[in-house]
């Protein structure tokens, strides 16, 4: 029964996606166009996440430099930065998933339509273009997922620090977190670097799809 439900849901999702793409095709928007748009959306979400994690690092730095004042306010700011970073990470994953969804549909369609050619030369050229696009796409998604994977340890570390401060809101607790700071800073800097790579890959892929 469980497998039947899963299969039904999967078929329903596939049907919805097919109808979605078909509706766009009727107004002249092909899967290729949708894919480019979704890669751009994914790139923008990574740029937003980059900024958000940078802001979280800035707030963590501010916490480590605490020299008096209302500690509750500093804690609340760090908690807000963690929550916003978590939301940004969720959006990145959502956007990458949508890129993969349309890519699967595009490549399946492209592969199927190769058999419709009567001109061998054109078919060969299209097949070569398909392979090249798939290669570029594989590199793009690998880069995106690599950057995505860097977010989880940062989020975990931020959450740990927020939870610790919640129950130990004093200057001594901040001193205890000092040893954690360098690790978080290093992880965020690595995350930002990986996102830069993914953003560059995205720009290159978009350019290749528009050639």
C-alpha positions as CSV (number, residue, x, y, z in Angstrom):
1,X,0.0,0.0,0.0
2,X,2.9,2.4,0.9
3,X,4.6,1.8,-2.4
4,X,1.3,2.4,-4.2
5,X,0.9,5.7,-2.5
6,X,4.5,6.8,-3.4
7,X,4.0,5.7,-7.0
8,X,0.7,7.6,-7.2
9,X,2.3,10.8,-5.8
10,X,5.3,10.4,-8.2
11,X,3.0,10.0,-11.2
12,X,0.9,12.9,-10.1
13,X,4.0,15.1,-9.7
14,X,5.2,14.0,-13.2
15,X,1.8,14.8,-14.7
16,X,1.8,18.2,-13.1
17,X,5.3,19.0,-14.3
18,X,4.4,17.8,-17.8
19,X,1.3,20.0,-17.9
20,X,3.4,22.9,-16.6
21,X,6.0,22.6,-19.4
22,X,3.3,22.0,-22.0
23,X,1.5,25.2,-21.0
24,X,4.6,27.2,-21.4
25,X,5.4,25.7,-24.7
26,X,2.1,26.8,-26.0
27,X,3.1,30.4,-25.5
28,X,6.6,29.9,-27.0
29,X,8.6,29.2,-23.9
30,X,10.7,26.0,-24.2
31,X,12.2,23.9,-21.5
32,X,15.6,25.3,-22.5
33,X,14.3,28.8,-21.7
34,X,12.9,27.6,-18.3
35,X,16.2,26.0,-17.5
36,X,18.2,29.2,-18.1
37,X,15.7,31.1,-15.9
38,X,16.0,28.6,-13.1
39,X,19.8,28.6,-13.3
40,X,19.6,32.4,-13.0
41,X,17.3,32.0,-10.0
42,X,19.6,29.5,-8.4
43,X,22.6,31.8,-8.9
44,X,20.7,34.7,-7.3
45,X,19.7,32.6,-4.3
46,X,23.4,31.7,-3.8
47,X,24.4,35.4,-4.0
48,X,21.7,36.2,-1.4
49,X,23.0,33.3,0.8
50,X,26.6,34.6,0.4
51,X,25.6,38.0,1.7
52,X,23.5,36.4,4.5
53,X,26.3,34.2,5.8
54,X,28.7,37.2,5.6
55,X,26.3,39.1,7.8
56,X,26.1,36.2,10.2
57,X,29.9,36.2,10.4
58,X,29.9,39.9,11.0
59,X,27.4,39.5,13.9
60,X,29.4,36.7,15.4
61,X,32.6,38.9,15.2
62,X,30.6,41.6,17.0
63,X,29.7,39.1,19.7
64,X,33.4,38.1,20.2
65,X,34.3,41.7,20.5
66,X,31.7,42.3,23.2
67,X,32.9,44.9,25.7
68,X,29.8,45.7,27.7
69,X,26.2,46.8,27.0
70,X,23.0,44.8,26.7
71,X,24.1,41.2,26.0
72,X,20.5,40.1,25.4
73,X,20.4,42.4,22.3
74,X,23.7,40.9,20.9
75,X,22.3,37.4,21.4
76,X,19.0,38.3,19.7
77,X,20.9,39.6,16.7
78,X,23.0,36.5,16.4
79,X,19.8,34.3,16.7
80,X,18.2,36.3,13.9
81,X,21.2,35.9,11.7
82,X,21.1,32.2,12.2
83,X,17.4,31.9,11.4
84,X,17.9,34.1,8.3
85,X,20.9,32.0,7.2
86,X,18.8,28.8,7.6
87,X,16.1,30.3,5.4
88,X,18.7,31.4,2.8
89,X,20.1,27.9,2.7
90,X,16.7,26.3,2.3
91,X,16.0,28.6,-0.7
92,X,19.3,27.6,-2.3
93,X,18.4,23.9,-2.1
94,X,14.9,24.6,-3.4
95,X,16.3,26.5,-6.4
96,X,18.9,23.8,-7.2
97,X,16.2,21.1,-7.1
98,X,14.1,23.1,-9.6
99,X,17.1,23.3,-11.9
100,X,17.6,19.5,-11.8
101,X,13.9,19.0,-12.4
102,X,13.7,20.9,-15.6
103,X,17.1,19.6,-16.7
104,X,15.9,16.0,-16.5
105,X,12.8,16.9,-18.6
106,X,14.9,18.8,-21.2
107,X,17.5,16.1,-21.6
108,X,14.8,13.3,-21.9
109,X,13.0,15.3,-24.6
110,X,16.2,16.1,-26.4
111,X,17.3,12.5,-26.4
112,X,13.9,11.2,-27.6
113,X,13.7,13.8,-30.4
114,X,17.1,12.7,-31.9
115,X,15.3,9.7,-33.3
116,X,13.0,12.0,-35.3
117,X,15.8,13.3,-37.5
118,X,15.9,12.2,-41.1
119,X,19.1,14.2,-41.8
120,X,22.1,12.2,-40.3
121,X,24.3,15.3,-40.2
122,X,21.8,17.4,-38.3
123,X,21.1,14.5,-35.9
124,X,24.8,14.1,-35.2
125,X,25.3,17.8,-34.6
126,X,22.3,17.9,-32.2
127,X,23.6,14.8,-30.4
128,X,27.0,16.4,-29.9
129,X,25.4,19.6,-28.6
130,X,23.3,17.5,-26.2
131,X,26.4,15.8,-24.8
132,X,28.2,19.1,-24.5
133,X,25.2,20.6,-22.7
134,X,25.0,17.6,-20.4
135,X,28.7,17.9,-19.6
136,X,28.4,21.6,-18.8
137,X,25.3,21.0,-16.7
138,X,26.9,18.2,-14.7
139,X,29.8,20.5,-13.8
140,X,27.4,23.2,-12.9
141,X,25.3,21.0,-10.6
142,X,28.4,19.5,-9.0
143,X,29.6,23.0,-8.2
144,X,26.2,24.1,-6.8
145,X,25.8,21.0,-4.6
146,X,29.4,21.4,-3.3
147,X,28.6,24.9,-2.2
148,X,25.3,23.8,-0.8
149,X,27.0,21.1,1.3
150,X,29.2,23.7,2.9
151,X,26.2,25.4,4.4
152,X,25.1,22.6,6.7
153,X,28.2,22.6,9.0
154,X,28.1,26.4,9.3
155,X,24.4,26.3,10.2
156,X,25.0,23.6,12.8
157,X,27.8,25.6,14.3
158,X,25.7,28.8,14.4
159,X,22.8,26.9,16.0
160,X,25.1,25.4,18.6
161,X,26.5,28.8,19.6
162,X,23.0,30.4,19.7
163,X,21.7,27.6,21.9
164,X,24.7,27.8,24.2
165,X,24.2,31.6,24.6
166,X,20.5,31.2,25.2
167,X,21.2,29.3,28.4
168,X,24.5,30.9,29.4
169,X,23.9,34.6,28.6
170,X,27.0,36.1,30.3
171,X,30.4,37.4,29.4
172,X,32.1,34.2,30.6
173,X,30.0,32.2,28.0
174,X,31.3,34.5,25.3
175,X,34.8,33.7,26.3
176,X,34.0,30.0,26.1
177,X,32.8,30.5,22.5
178,X,36.0,32.2,21.4
179,X,37.6,28.8,20.5
180,X,34.6,28.2,18.2
181,X,34.9,31.5,16.4
182,X,37.9,30.7,14.2
183,X,36.3,27.5,13.0
184,X,33.1,29.2,12.1
185,X,34.9,32.0,10.4
186,X,37.0,29.5,8.3
187,X,33.9,27.5,7.4
188,X,32.0,30.6,6.2
189,X,35.0,31.8,4.2
190,X,35.2,28.4,2.5
191,X,31.5,28.5,1.9
192,X,31.7,31.9,0.2
193,X,34.6,30.7,-2.0
194,X,32.6,27.7,-3.1
195,X,29.6,29.8,-3.9
196,X,31.8,32.1,-5.9
197,X,32.8,29.1,-8.0
198,X,29.2,28.0,-8.4
199,X,28.2,31.5,-9.5
200,X,30.9,31.6,-12.1
201,X,29.8,28.2,-13.3
202,X,26.2,29.5,-13.5
203,X,27.2,32.5,-15.6
204,X,29.3,30.3,-18.0
205,X,26.4,27.9,-18.4
206,X,23.8,30.6,-19.0
207,X,26.1,32.1,-21.6
208,X,26.6,28.7,-23.4
209,X,22.8,28.2,-23.5
210,X,22.3,31.5,-25.1
211,X,25.0,31.1,-27.8
